[in-house]
Structures are given as C-alpha cells and as structure tokens.
Amino acid sequence: MTDYEDFISTSGRDKKVQEVRKKINDLGIQYIYYQFVSVTGRIMGKGAPADHWERFAEKGFQLVYGSTANLFIDRHDQYIGYGPEAWELVGIPEPETFVQLPWDKRVARVFCTLFRGREHPEDPGAFLTSDCRGNLRRLHKKFQDEHGLQLRAGTEPEMMWLKRDSEGNPDGGYSKPFCYHIDQFESLRPVYMQVIEYARQMGLDIIQGDHEDAPGQLELNFTFDDVLRNADRLTTYRQICAQVARENNLIACFMSKPFMSVSASACHTNISLWRGGETEVKKLGNNELPGMEEPYTYAKGGENTFMPEGDNPRDPGEIGKYALGGILKHQRGLTILGCSNVNSYRRLLDTGFWAPVFANWGYQNRTASIRNSAPGRFEYKTVDSAHNPYLLGAGLLQTMSEGIANKIDPGEPEQRNIYDVMEEVEEKYTKIPISLGEALEALGQDKTVKTALPGEMYKVFEHYKRDEWETFLATVTQWDLENYIDCLP
C-alpha cells in the first residue's frame, strides 16, 4: 500500500468521517477550509461546500507542489521549490482536527496531510516531504519510538496591535510601550477579549496575558501540550488575530521588530520531555463541542524527565541535560528555524533587550539563549513570532535526540548578565548568527538540523530563504538614500 492508501484506511478513520458529517449537520456548517501550512508558516489550502465532505475525506484535493512555498517566485522569476511542470500534491483531511470558525459559524476548518501525486512516476502516493506539519508528526513518532519520550511545548507569542492610517497603512502601536502596565493592557481589552473568546471556542485554553514593552505589544499564553497540537494552536492563534484585526480595522503584526529602540516580538518556546501520561478533553465553557475532540484535547500527567534529580532544585534531570546539550551543540544551525526572516535579526542584533547572543544556558538568566525558567522545563529563546513552529519543533526533536543518544554535556549554567561580559566570553561560547545569510550558511553545514527538513523540504526551504536574503541584499532602501545620495561632492 502507498502512504496515501494506508492513511485513508487507518483503523477508525471511517467512523471519524461520519462523526464530522454529524457535526456538519448539527452545527449548520456550509463551507470547509481544507488547510495545510507552508514552509514559512502561512496557512494554505482550498475551500469547498460541506456537501462534498465525504468525497474530500477519501480523495482529498489537488494543488501544485509549489503551494508548499506559498507559490512565490524568486528574483529570477523562477517558482520557488518546484517548477510549473511539477506534479500536483494531494491533501487529505484529518477529520479529528475539524472545528467550526467562531466568527462565521457557517464555516469550519480541517488540517490536512499532504502526499505526492497518486499517479506520480516516482513514489506515487508517498508522504510529501515538503509538508512541514506531516514531517513534524512523523519525526515525533520516530523520536517516541527511539526514546520512549513525548515532546511537550508551550509558546509565548508576543505580537503587536497596530493602528491604520486613512490609507490602511501602519500608523503606530495601539497602546503605549509600558511593560506590564494594567492600564495599557486595559486599553487593549476590546481586542484581547475578542481573541480569547474566539480562541476558547477553537480549543485554545488561554491561561494568562500581559502588555509587553513595545507599542501595542500583547502576549497571550495558552496551555502547553504535545508539540504538534501546540503548533496547530499557534497557527490557529495567528488566524484568530488576523480575523480580529479585520473586524477592528487594526493590524495584527507578528513581524518581530517593526519599531526601533523598543523590544521586538519573541516567541519563547518552553519544552519538556515526558514519559507516559494520558489525555483529557477540555470543553472550555462549551456544553457541546463546536468541532471534533482533538482540538480540545490536552496531554495530562506522566513523568517529566526534565525535573531535578539531585540536591539542586534548579538543576534539570539527566535526560534534560543531555537534551539541552544537543540543542546547544547545534544552535547555530537551528537558529534559522526560530528566526526565519531578515527582520528576525534586528532583534538578535539589538542587545540589551534580553535577546540571546551566545549558545548558552542559565537558571532564570534572561540573557542566556536557553533559560531553565522553572523546574521541569527549558525556555528556548532564539525564536520570534514569525517562525514556523512545525519546523522548529522538528529541529528541536532532532538535536535533542542526538544529545540524549550521545550524552552530550551542556556545560555549566551561565549566571552573569551576558551583555556585561561579551568580550570575556566570546571564546567560551558559540555565537548565534546575526543575519539571515549567516544563519542559512550555518544550517547548510549542520547535518543534524538538516534531518529536520527531510527529502525535498530542505531544497524548498533553502531556495526560499536564499532568495529572500539575496533579494534583501539587492534592494535599495530609504536608508541607502539617506546615507549615500550625497556621499561625494
């Protein structure tokens, strides 16, 4: 059987397809978005009337391979990743991810797994390796089989709510840049309450929020979970914010640094590895779930292998240290998966705003690139709010796997303010890349991190990011004009 045939014949799938039909009828769903995620984290896919659900569940939809790279062209007018002669992928919906959109209850969404064309002369019906979401699921399964451990992740997506001018362009932040001020948080209440309302209806258990220290900068956190479900929820959160922005004539900005001289938007990713446990469904105030159970399902219990084992209550367990050692060893190559565009490095260059500089770790040290923020978890800080969480999750799995297998020592924790001792520690620590180009070269030299982009994924990602970097280098900006227009008499 091909991967496609095996996937649609999975035990219990037919029952789930029928359960979705009942949800469609009970909720009055008229239209469905069949969506997947591109290499840059964009939501892609097709829409179809709900009448055709059963046909899509079996046959899926077809779309050009290049849609995994947003169907963009490079600076030489060539399609990124795949040419126009390439075959079409097949997207098969995962019925368990079906959920109603709260802002238009006639519409639902469902995530899809991607396959090569069924009649493709090479590997017909095989998993499409440029499907970042599918790759994460498969790599996590491999990690669980090898180590008996589940990766759970929790993200802290900072982002900025910007005003629009009369022509619809950005016109500054919606609030003042006062960190943790309740009054500024209150000024954003109409926005964040709407986000929370939509989020809870789509399965995001929002646990806390605050105003950060940039104009209009807000952080809302949801409960940590299995790495794939967490990535789905971050993707859903961005979709919700975009909709709330449309409804309020605002801009939901996930760009890391739209303003100078203030903090950028990070997306610190908290990670831990667990043995065992179970799952629970959280209705989040809904008597009847407006979707299948999976979007409302969370991991519960088990053994957190990152918990301290010795006398030091701050020290991670043995597995935690080895996993940390693997990440630190490969952090240069890993950086581009968390800091994925040119603007990302405006944040990393702006030292003093708690952005990481070196591959190091510490207890509660916000100047380290990895913080042991609480017993049982690490906060990976070399990541911003524009990243693709499926690629980063895959990269963390592959580097932690090597660390555990080879018992890599992460070294001693760094407790000093790293900004005060940068010259002193330059030879001790590996420096994190400070440009997209440097990060791209580091990825190309790191065989372990490249395994997180298997098959055609690395080719597509490298093409996209190489073109992005070269286009940036070739672009004449206002800064060029201001500094060089009259550089000679």
C-alpha positions as CSV (number, residue, x, y, z in Angstrom):
1,M,0.0,0.0,0.0
2,T,1.1,3.6,-0.6
3,D,1.3,6.0,2.2
4,Y,-1.9,7.6,0.9
5,E,-3.8,4.3,0.8
6,D,-2.5,3.4,4.3
7,F,-3.6,6.8,5.6
8,I,-7.2,6.7,4.4
9,S,-7.6,3.1,5.5
10,T,-6.4,3.8,9.1
11,S,-8.5,2.0,11.7
12,G,-11.3,4.2,13.0
13,R,-11.0,6.8,10.3
14,D,-14.3,6.0,8.7
15,K,-16.1,6.5,12.0
16,K,-14.4,9.9,12.4
17,V,-15.5,10.9,8.9
18,Q,-19.1,10.0,9.8
19,E,-18.8,12.0,13.1
20,V,-17.7,15.0,11.1
21,R,-20.8,14.7,8.9
22,K,-22.9,14.7,12.1
23,K,-21.1,17.8,13.3
24,I,-21.7,19.5,9.9
25,N,-25.4,18.8,10.1
26,D,-25.8,19.7,13.8
27,L,-23.7,22.9,13.6
28,G,-25.1,24.0,10.2
29,I,-21.7,24.1,8.5
30,Q,-22.0,25.1,4.9
31,Y,-18.3,25.5,3.9
32,I,-15.0,24.0,4.9
33,Y,-11.4,25.2,4.6
34,Y,-9.0,22.3,3.9
35,Q,-5.8,23.8,5.1
36,F,-2.1,23.0,5.5
37,V,1.0,25.1,6.4
38,S,3.7,26.3,4.0
39,V,7.4,26.3,4.8
40,T,7.1,29.9,6.0
41,G,4.2,29.2,8.3
42,R,1.4,30.6,6.1
43,I,-2.0,28.8,6.1
44,M,-2.6,27.4,2.6
45,G,-5.3,25.2,1.0
46,K,-8.7,25.1,-0.6
47,G,-12.3,25.7,0.4
48,A,-15.3,23.6,-0.6
49,P,-19.0,23.3,0.2
50,A,-19.7,21.0,3.1
51,D,-21.9,18.9,0.9
52,H,-18.7,17.3,-0.6
53,W,-17.1,16.3,2.7
54,E,-17.2,12.6,2.2
55,R,-15.6,12.9,-1.3
56,F,-12.8,15.2,0.1
57,A,-12.3,12.8,3.0
58,E,-11.5,10.0,0.6
59,K,-9.9,11.7,-2.4
60,G,-8.8,15.0,-0.9
61,F,-7.9,18.0,-3.1
62,Q,-5.1,18.6,-5.6
63,L,-2.8,21.6,-5.6
64,V,0.5,22.4,-7.2
65,Y,3.6,21.3,-5.2
66,G,4.8,24.9,-5.2
67,S,2.0,25.9,-2.8
68,T,4.2,24.5,0.0
69,A,6.4,27.5,-0.7
70,N,3.4,30.0,-1.0
71,L,3.6,29.6,-4.8
72,F,6.0,32.5,-4.8
73,I,8.6,33.3,-7.5
74,D,12.2,34.2,-6.8
75,R,14.1,37.3,-8.0
76,H,14.9,35.5,-11.3
77,D,11.2,34.8,-11.9
78,Q,11.5,31.1,-11.2
79,Y,9.0,29.4,-9.0
80,I,10.5,28.5,-5.6
81,G,11.0,24.9,-4.8
82,Y,9.0,23.4,-7.7
83,G,8.6,24.5,-11.3
84,P,5.3,24.8,-13.2
85,E,5.9,21.4,-14.8
86,A,5.8,19.7,-11.3
87,W,3.0,17.4,-10.3
88,E,0.2,18.2,-8.0
89,L,0.1,17.2,-4.4
90,V,-2.9,15.5,-2.8
91,G,-4.2,17.0,0.5
92,I,-6.2,14.5,2.7
93,P,-8.2,16.0,5.6
94,E,-7.7,14.7,9.1
95,P,-11.3,14.5,10.4
96,E,-10.2,14.7,14.1
97,T,-9.0,18.3,13.5
98,F,-12.4,19.6,12.3
99,V,-13.6,22.7,14.1
100,Q,-16.1,25.5,13.5
101,L,-14.9,29.1,12.9
102,P,-16.5,31.2,15.7
103,W,-16.6,34.4,13.6
104,D,-18.7,32.8,10.9
105,K,-20.4,29.6,12.2
106,R,-21.3,28.5,8.7
107,V,-17.6,27.8,8.1
108,A,-15.3,25.1,9.5
109,R,-11.6,24.2,9.1
110,V,-9.7,21.0,9.0
111,F,-6.0,20.3,8.8
112,C,-4.6,18.1,6.0
113,T,-1.7,15.7,5.5
114,L,0.0,16.1,2.1
115,F,1.0,13.3,-0.4
116,R,2.8,13.1,-3.7
117,G,0.5,12.7,-6.7
118,R,-1.2,9.4,-6.9
119,E,0.0,8.8,-10.4
120,H,3.5,10.3,-10.0
121,P,6.1,8.1,-11.8
122,E,8.3,8.3,-8.6
123,D,7.0,7.3,-5.2
124,P,3.3,7.8,-6.1
125,G,1.1,8.5,-3.1
126,A,4.1,8.8,-0.7
127,F,4.1,11.4,2.0
128,L,5.1,14.8,0.6
129,T,8.3,15.7,2.4
130,S,7.8,19.5,1.9
131,D,4.7,19.1,4.2
132,C,6.2,20.7,7.4
133,R,3.2,19.6,9.5
134,G,3.4,16.0,8.3
135,N,7.1,15.9,8.8
136,L,6.8,17.0,12.5
137,R,4.2,14.2,13.2
138,R,6.5,11.6,11.6
139,L,9.7,12.8,13.3
140,H,7.9,13.0,16.7
141,K,6.7,9.4,16.2
142,K,10.3,8.3,15.4
143,F,11.6,10.1,18.5
144,Q,8.9,8.5,20.7
145,D,9.8,5.0,19.3
146,E,13.5,5.6,19.9
147,H,13.4,7.2,23.3
148,G,10.0,6.5,24.8
149,L,9.6,10.2,25.3
150,Q,7.0,12.8,24.2
151,L,7.9,16.4,23.5
152,R,5.5,18.9,25.0
153,A,5.8,22.5,24.1
154,G,4.3,25.8,25.2
155,T,4.7,29.0,23.2
156,E,4.7,32.7,24.3
157,P,3.6,34.5,21.2
158,E,4.3,38.2,21.6
159,M,2.8,40.3,18.8
160,M,1.8,44.0,18.2
161,W,-1.6,45.5,17.5
162,L,-1.0,48.5,15.2
163,K,-3.4,51.3,14.1
164,R,-4.1,52.0,10.4
165,D,-4.0,55.4,8.8
166,S,-6.6,56.6,6.4
167,E,-5.0,54.7,3.6
168,G,-4.8,51.4,5.6
169,N,-1.0,51.6,6.3
170,P,0.6,51.0,9.7
171,D,0.2,54.1,12.0
172,G,2.0,53.2,15.2
173,G,1.0,50.9,18.1
174,Y,-2.5,50.8,19.6
175,S,-1.1,51.4,23.1
176,K,2.0,53.0,24.8
177,P,5.2,50.9,25.3
178,F,4.8,50.4,29.1
179,C,5.6,46.8,30.1
180,Y,3.2,45.0,32.4
181,H,1.1,48.1,32.9
182,I,-2.5,47.1,33.6
183,D,-3.8,50.4,32.2
184,Q,-2.2,49.8,28.8
185,F,-3.4,46.2,29.0
186,E,-6.9,47.6,29.7
187,S,-6.7,49.8,26.6
188,L,-6.4,46.6,24.5
189,R,-9.2,44.9,26.3
190,P,-11.7,45.1,23.4
191,V,-9.2,43.3,21.3
192,Y,-7.8,40.7,23.6
193,M,-11.2,39.7,24.9
194,Q,-12.4,39.0,21.4
195,V,-9.2,37.0,20.7
196,I,-9.8,35.0,23.9
197,E,-13.5,34.4,23.0
198,Y,-12.6,33.0,19.6
199,A,-9.6,31.1,20.9
200,R,-11.6,29.2,23.6
201,Q,-14.2,28.2,21.0
202,M,-11.4,26.7,18.9
203,G,-9.8,24.8,21.7
204,L,-7.1,27.2,23.0
205,D,-7.0,27.2,26.8
206,I,-5.8,30.7,27.4
207,I,-4.1,30.9,30.8
208,Q,-2.6,34.4,31.1
209,G,-1.7,37.6,29.3
210,D,0.0,40.9,29.7
211,H,1.1,44.1,28.0
212,E,4.7,44.0,26.9
213,D,7.2,46.8,26.4
214,A,6.7,47.9,22.8
215,P,3.8,49.9,21.3
216,G,0.6,47.8,21.1
217,Q,2.6,44.7,22.2
218,L,0.5,41.9,23.7
219,E,1.3,38.4,24.9
220,L,-1.5,35.8,25.5
221,N,-0.4,32.3,26.5
222,F,-2.2,29.0,26.2
223,T,-1.6,25.7,28.0
224,F,1.4,23.7,26.8
225,D,0.7,20.4,25.1
226,D,2.0,17.8,22.6
227,V,4.4,19.6,20.2
228,L,2.1,19.0,17.1
229,R,-1.1,20.2,18.8
230,N,0.8,23.2,20.2
231,A,2.0,24.1,16.7
232,D,-1.6,23.8,15.4
233,R,-2.8,26.1,18.2
234,L,-0.2,28.7,17.4
235,T,-1.2,28.6,13.8
236,T,-4.9,28.9,14.8
237,Y,-4.0,31.8,17.2
238,R,-2.5,33.8,14.3
239,Q,-5.5,33.1,12.2
240,I,-7.7,34.4,15.0
241,C,-5.7,37.5,15.5
242,A,-5.8,38.3,11.8
243,Q,-9.6,38.0,11.9
244,V,-9.9,40.2,15.0
245,A,-7.7,42.8,13.3
246,R,-10.0,42.8,10.2
247,E,-13.0,43.3,12.5
248,N,-11.4,46.2,14.3
249,N,-9.6,48.0,11.4
250,L,-6.2,47.1,13.0
251,I,-3.1,45.2,12.0
252,A,-2.2,42.1,13.9
253,C,1.6,42.3,13.5
254,F,3.7,39.1,14.0
255,M,6.8,40.8,12.4
256,S,9.5,40.6,15.1
257,K,10.7,44.2,15.1
258,P,8.6,46.9,13.4
259,F,9.9,49.7,15.6
260,M,13.4,50.7,16.6
261,S,14.6,51.4,20.2
262,V,11.9,49.2,21.8
263,S,11.7,45.4,22.3
264,A,10.9,43.1,19.5
265,S,8.3,40.3,19.5
266,A,9.8,37.0,20.6
267,C,8.0,33.7,20.8
268,H,9.8,31.9,23.6
269,T,9.2,28.2,23.4
270,N,9.1,26.2,26.6
271,I,9.9,22.5,26.2
272,S,10.0,19.3,28.3
273,L,10.2,15.6,27.6
274,W,7.6,13.2,29.2
275,R,7.1,9.5,29.7
276,G,3.6,8.2,29.8
277,G,0.6,10.2,30.7
278,E,-2.9,10.4,29.2
279,T,-5.1,13.0,27.5
280,E,-8.1,14.9,28.6
281,V,-10.8,16.9,26.7
282,K,-11.4,20.5,27.9
283,K,-14.7,21.9,26.9
284,L,-13.7,25.4,27.8
285,G,-17.2,26.5,28.6
286,N,-18.8,24.8,25.7
287,N,-21.6,22.3,26.5
288,E,-21.4,20.8,23.1
289,L,-18.0,21.0,21.3
290,P,-18.2,23.0,18.1
291,G,-15.9,20.5,16.4
292,M,-14.2,17.1,17.0
293,E,-12.5,16.4,20.3
294,E,-8.9,16.6,19.0
295,P,-8.7,20.5,19.0
296,Y,-9.8,20.4,22.7
297,T,-7.5,17.6,23.8
298,Y,-4.5,18.1,26.0
299,A,-1.8,15.9,27.4
300,K,-2.1,15.2,31.1
301,G,0.1,13.6,33.7
302,G,3.1,11.3,33.2
303,E,6.7,11.7,34.2
304,N,8.5,14.9,33.4
305,T,12.1,13.8,32.7
306,F,13.4,17.4,33.0
307,M,12.6,17.5,36.7
308,P,15.6,17.8,39.1
309,E,17.1,14.5,40.2
310,G,19.9,15.7,42.6
311,D,20.1,18.0,45.6
312,N,20.0,21.2,43.4
313,P,16.2,22.1,43.0
314,R,17.1,24.1,39.9
315,D,19.2,21.5,38.1
316,P,17.5,19.6,35.3
317,G,17.4,15.8,35.3
318,E,20.0,13.7,33.3
319,I,17.8,13.5,30.2
320,G,17.1,17.2,30.4
321,K,20.8,18.0,30.5
322,Y,21.6,15.7,27.5
323,A,18.7,17.1,25.5
324,L,20.0,20.6,26.3
325,G,23.5,19.6,25.3
326,G,22.2,18.5,21.9
327,I,20.3,21.8,21.3
328,L,23.3,24.0,22.3
329,K,25.7,22.0,20.1
330,H,23.6,22.7,17.1
331,Q,22.2,26.1,18.0
332,R,23.9,27.9,15.1
333,G,22.2,25.6,12.6
334,L,19.0,25.6,14.5
335,T,18.7,29.4,14.6
336,I,17.1,29.9,11.2
337,L,14.2,27.6,12.2
338,G,13.3,30.0,15.0
339,C,14.5,33.3,13.5
340,S,13.4,32.8,9.9
341,N,13.5,36.1,8.1
342,V,15.6,39.2,7.6
343,N,13.8,41.2,10.2
344,S,14.3,38.5,12.8
345,Y,18.0,39.5,13.1
346,R,17.1,43.1,14.0
347,R,16.0,41.6,17.3
348,L,19.2,39.5,17.8
349,L,21.4,42.4,16.9
350,D,19.7,44.7,19.4
351,T,21.5,43.5,22.6
352,G,20.2,44.8,25.8
353,F,16.5,43.9,25.1
354,W,17.0,40.4,26.5
355,A,17.6,38.9,23.1
356,P,20.2,36.0,23.1
357,V,23.7,36.4,21.8
358,F,25.5,33.1,22.5
359,A,24.6,29.4,22.6
360,N,24.5,29.0,26.4
361,W,22.1,28.3,29.3
362,G,21.4,29.5,32.8
363,Y,18.9,29.4,35.7
364,Q,16.4,32.2,35.3
365,N,19.1,34.1,33.2
366,R,17.2,36.1,30.6
367,T,20.4,37.0,28.8
368,A,21.1,33.3,28.0
369,S,19.8,31.7,24.9
370,I,18.1,28.9,26.9
371,R,16.7,29.6,30.3
372,N,15.8,27.0,32.9
373,S,12.7,29.1,33.7
374,A,11.2,26.7,36.2
375,P,11.8,23.1,37.4
376,G,11.0,20.7,34.6
377,R,11.2,23.0,31.6
378,F,13.6,25.0,29.4
379,E,12.7,28.2,27.6
380,Y,14.3,28.3,24.1
381,K,14.7,32.0,23.4
382,T,16.2,32.1,19.9
383,V,12.8,32.3,18.3
384,D,10.4,35.0,17.3
385,S,6.7,35.3,16.5
386,A,7.1,34.9,12.7
387,H,8.6,31.5,12.9
388,N,7.2,28.2,11.6
389,P,6.5,26.1,14.8
390,Y,6.4,22.8,12.8
391,L,10.0,23.3,11.5
392,L,11.3,24.5,14.9
393,G,9.6,21.5,16.7
394,A,11.3,19.1,14.2
395,G,14.7,20.8,14.7
396,L,14.4,20.6,18.5
397,L,13.5,16.9,18.3
398,Q,16.4,16.0,16.1
399,T,19.0,17.9,18.1
400,M,17.7,16.6,21.5
401,S,17.7,13.1,20.1
402,E,21.4,13.4,19.3
403,G,22.0,14.9,22.7
404,I,20.3,12.0,24.5
405,A,21.8,9.3,22.3
406,N,25.4,10.7,22.7
407,K,25.0,12.0,26.3
408,I,26.2,15.5,25.3
409,D,27.2,17.7,28.2
410,P,25.7,21.2,28.1
411,G,28.4,22.7,30.3
412,E,27.8,24.8,33.4
413,P,25.0,27.3,33.6
414,E,25.8,31.0,32.9
415,Q,24.5,33.3,35.7
416,R,26.1,36.6,34.7
417,N,24.5,39.3,32.6
418,I,26.0,38.2,29.3
419,Y,25.8,41.8,27.9
420,D,28.3,42.9,30.6
421,V,30.9,40.2,29.7
422,M,30.5,39.7,26.0
423,E,34.2,40.2,25.2
424,E,35.2,38.0,28.0
425,V,33.1,35.0,26.9
426,E,33.5,35.2,23.1
427,E,35.9,32.3,23.1
428,K,33.9,30.3,25.5
429,Y,30.6,30.3,23.7
430,T,29.4,29.8,20.2
431,K,27.9,33.0,18.8
432,I,24.4,32.9,17.4
433,P,24.1,34.0,13.7
434,I,23.3,37.7,13.4
435,S,21.9,37.7,9.8
436,L,19.6,35.5,7.8
437,G,22.5,34.9,5.4
438,E,24.8,33.7,8.2
439,A,22.1,31.5,9.6
440,L,21.4,30.0,6.2
441,E,25.1,29.0,5.9
442,A,25.1,27.6,9.4
443,L,22.1,25.4,8.5
444,G,23.8,24.2,5.4
445,Q,26.8,23.0,7.5
446,D,24.7,21.2,10.1
447,K,23.8,17.7,9.1
448,T,21.7,17.0,12.2
449,V,19.5,20.1,11.8
450,K,19.1,19.3,8.1
451,T,17.5,16.0,9.0
452,A,14.6,18.1,10.4
453,L,14.0,19.1,6.8
454,P,13.9,15.7,5.1
455,G,13.6,14.8,1.5
456,E,12.5,17.8,-0.6
457,M,11.9,20.1,2.4
458,Y,15.5,21.3,2.7
459,K,15.6,22.2,-1.1
460,V,12.4,24.2,-0.9
461,F,13.3,25.9,2.4
462,E,16.9,26.8,1.2
463,H,15.6,28.1,-2.1
464,Y,13.1,30.3,-0.4
465,K,15.4,31.7,2.2
466,R,18.4,32.1,-0.1
467,D,16.2,34.2,-2.5
468,E,14.8,36.2,0.4
469,W,18.4,37.0,1.6
470,E,19.7,37.9,-1.8
471,T,16.6,40.0,-2.6
472,F,17.2,41.9,0.6
473,L,20.9,42.5,-0.3
474,A,19.9,43.7,-3.7
475,T,17.2,46.1,-2.6
476,V,17.9,49.9,-2.4
477,T,16.2,51.3,0.7
478,Q,15.5,54.7,2.2
479,W,18.5,54.1,4.5
480,D,20.8,53.8,1.4
481,L,19.4,57.1,0.0
482,E,19.7,59.0,3.3
483,N,23.3,57.9,3.8
484,Y,24.8,57.8,0.4
485,I,22.9,60.1,-2.0
486,D,25.4,62.8,-1.4
487,C,28.4,60.8,-0.2
488,L,30.7,62.6,-2.7
489,P,30.8,66.2,-3.8
